[in-house]
Amino acid sequence: MKKLLVANRGEIAVRIIRAARDLGIRTVAVASKADADALHTRLADSCVEIGPSPASKSYLVTEAILAAAKETGADAVHPGYGFLSERAAFATAVADAGLTFVGPAGSVIEKMGDKVAAREVARAAGVPTVPGTPGGVDGVDAAVEAARHTGYPVMLKAAAGGGGRGIRVVHDEDGLRTAFGQASTEAQKAFGDGTMYLERFVERARHVEVQVLGDGSDAVHLFERECSLQRRRQKVVEEAVSPGISEATRDAMTSAAVNLCREVGYTSAGTVEFLVDDAGGDFFFIEMNTRIQVEHPTTELVTGIDLVAEQLRIAAGEPLRHSQEQIERRGHAIEYRVNAEDPTKDFMPQPGSVGRITLPSGPWVRCDTWLEPDGTVPPYYDSLLAKVVVWGADREEALARSRRALDEFTVAGIPTTVGLLRELVDEPWVGSADFHTGTLEQWLAERKETS
Amino acid sequence: MPRHEVVSPIPGVFYRRPDPDSPAFAEDGSTVTDDQTVGLVEVMKSFHQIQAGASGTLVEFLVGDEDEVDAGQPVAVVEIG
């Protein structure tokens, strides 16, 4: 691998370009019109403008990206996260163009992207899945019959879904009969596939996911992250390792994730997501993300392994560099997502011009961002401004360092979520890690009522 | 007849239809009510409905489907009455 095209923007493009540079790989950035002067375009060795500002006309256009790769002589493509990163057809098109795709093969992305197929793979690998239907259910009566076996409450999910869409929680048969048709129609409209499956809904669930690396013949885990603090199913704070599971659960879950990777011959970095029932510690496979994730730095800070660099090495054909025994965890890391949103106006996105900014830094604080003083936050893409990631010898120290880092972070010109994140750090239930996937929304709702 | 300008409160991409396969919320010449949605603005992956803001006849759209708009930019004109 000599020259890498980064098919993305924002902080992840910056992150990938830096990892490539560390490895002596030249980089090509791509940019929409709105991003013509963005940080990632200036950090890369060269840049190609690939279209108008909306992502649907630039970052999501396979042909434009392949043309840019051809024009610049790139021999590999890193998709980052979002955009084309989990589109099997894109991975295949990159390979068909004679380029190296930094990620698993299109066939693996396709299999793990289909939730029904992914659950079948998990079962074959002996990984526990949430009690539910083995595949899509054929109509509402079949769903009602299946729910009798799994027990209520039940979660209805679109087989082709993603990002929290096409999901309904129902508490009884009447609710199921009402919701099934709506959810299926919604899934048909959103994903072109109305197939639904159902599974038991865990009331107090923790969201814990295992970071894995595979080279096609072997796989290792890099421990887990807990991502239970979510708003509208979007992660807000993530930490490594999970403060909410036992060592026995950790061992079983990380082994299960590695088994799953071996079952599919997984190549590249990936994440196996689980729901953990807070009541008894049972864990269930939910899905696999076949890409680098936003929250990967927390794992990097506790293991000392550069995940993007490992992705690049694996894509270049190198075998895994670490055996499982060599991968150790040390201390605790927490990541905060700072968004251009106004928490006082129901998290309304806030693009616009920024003035002076102060990014947190100092000992054991990392800030991954694309934001620069006097820059512009365009309205076309997601609202992520920066990720503040802190490390501490233990969770308490990481929380103390979080206070310092978030206090330092200022952005003039637009509202951000940084103040809210700072407030969150001081909440006793955050300090004691007494939370589940619904806790943050509950807190936000109560906070709104009292303000 | 008094004219009312329908303004986008946020910058983003203006859409005249709820999804690519559906008809437009309103056409030139449509009768609209005050709280009727006449378009969507997508900003940072979230969609916000733009209401007519006055009852009457929507006489013209000032921006096209999928055009980029600024905060405060008029997107349509309603003749009140």
Interface residues (C-beta under 8 A of the other chain):
Chain A: S53 P54 K189 A340 E341 M348 P349 P351 G352 P379 Y380 Y381 D382 S383
Chain B: I10 P11 G12 V13 D19 D21 V43 M44 K45 S46 E66 E68
